[in-house]
Amino acid sequence: MGCTESKQTSGDVENEKKIRKPKPWKHSEPITRAKLARIRDEFWDTAPHYGGQKEIWDALRAAAEAELILAQAIIDSAGVIIQNDDLTICYDERGAKYELPKYVLSEPINLIRDD
């Protein structure tokens, strides 16, 4: 007698989410590329202090700054569990939650050129 309802015979591959680019979003006010870079750096510098493993934060940053195919490989190799396929909510293998704001994942539609 076996379990006839089990569908996970091909491993965890069916449960892995493929990441995608975040949906277009708009910052509360037009923002320059330089200011966006500053707030991104501020987030990445402070995020590890709010919990989780530094190695996972580093992997998430590398994935956020990479093209989708490379980002997927980084996420998979780091053992990150994706809740939202745009990487806004992820977990590590120990269950720690990692929340990423859209501004570290993509540029807003109202980005303005630096002077």
C-alpha positions in Angstrom: 0.0 0.0 0.0 1.4 3.3 -1.0 0.3 6.9 -1.2 -1.5 7.2 -4.4 -2.3 10.9 -4.1 1.4 12.1 -3.8 2.4 14.3 -6.7 5.9 15.2 -5.5 7.7 12.3 -7.0 9.8 14.4 -9.3 11.3 16.3 -6.3 11.0 19.8 -5.1 11.4 21.3 -8.6 7.6 21.5 -9.0 7.5 23.7 -5.8 10.2 26.1 -6.9 8.9 29.5 -8.1 10.6 31.2 -11.0 11.4 34.8 -10.3 10.1 37.6 -12.5 10.6 41.3 -12.8 8.4 43.4 -10.5 5.4 45.1 -11.9 6.0 48.8 -12.9 5.7 51.1 -9.9 5.8 54.8 -9.3 7.8 56.5 -6.5 5.9 59.0 -4.4 7.8 61.8 -6.2 10.1 61.8 -9.3 13.5 60.5 -8.2 16.9 60.7 -9.8 19.1 57.6 -10.4 21.6 58.9 -7.9 19.0 59.3 -5.1 17.6 55.8 -6.0 21.1 54.4 -5.6 21.5 56.1 -2.2 18.3 54.7 -0.8 19.1 51.3 -2.2 22.5 51.4 -0.5 20.9 52.5 2.8 18.5 49.6 2.6 21.2 47.0 2.0 23.5 48.5 4.7 20.7 48.3 7.3 18.7 45.2 6.3 20.9 42.6 8.0 20.5 44.3 11.3 16.8 43.5 11.4 17.2 39.7 11.3 18.1 36.9 9.0 21.5 35.7 7.9 24.0 38.0 6.3 24.7 35.4 3.6 21.1 35.4 2.5 21.0 39.2 2.5 24.1 39.2 0.3 22.5 36.6 -2.0 19.3 38.6 -2.3 21.3 41.8 -3.1 23.3 40.0 -5.8 20.0 38.6 -7.2 18.3 42.0 -7.1 21.2 43.5 -9.1 21.5 40.7 -11.7 19.6 39.7 -14.8 16.7 37.3 -14.3 18.5 34.1 -15.3 21.5 34.8 -13.1 19.2 36.0 -10.3 17.3 32.7 -10.4 20.6 30.7 -10.1 21.7 32.8 -7.1 18.4 32.3 -5.4 18.4 28.6 -6.0 21.9 28.0 -4.9 21.4 30.1 -1.7 18.4 28.0 -0.7 16.1 31.0 -0.7 12.4 30.2 -0.6 10.4 32.6 -2.7 6.9 33.5 -1.5 6.3 36.3 -4.1 7.9 35.7 -7.5 9.1 39.3 -7.7 11.3 38.6 -4.6 9.4 41.1 -2.4 8.9 38.3 0.2 11.3 35.4 0.7 12.4 33.0 3.4 15.6 31.2 4.2 15.7 27.5 5.1 15.4 28.3 8.8 12.2 30.2 8.2 13.5 33.8 8.6 11.5 36.2 6.5 13.2 38.7 4.2 11.1 41.6 2.8 12.5 43.6 -0.1 11.1 46.9 -1.2 10.4 47.4 -4.9 13.0 50.2 -5.1 15.8 47.6 -4.7 14.3 45.3 -7.3 13.5 47.7 -10.2 13.4 51.3 -11.2 10.3 53.4 -10.9 8.4 54.7 -13.9 9.0 58.3 -12.8 12.8 58.0 -12.7 14.4 61.3 -13.9 17.8 61.8 -15.4 20.6 63.1 -13.2 21.8 66.5 -14.2 
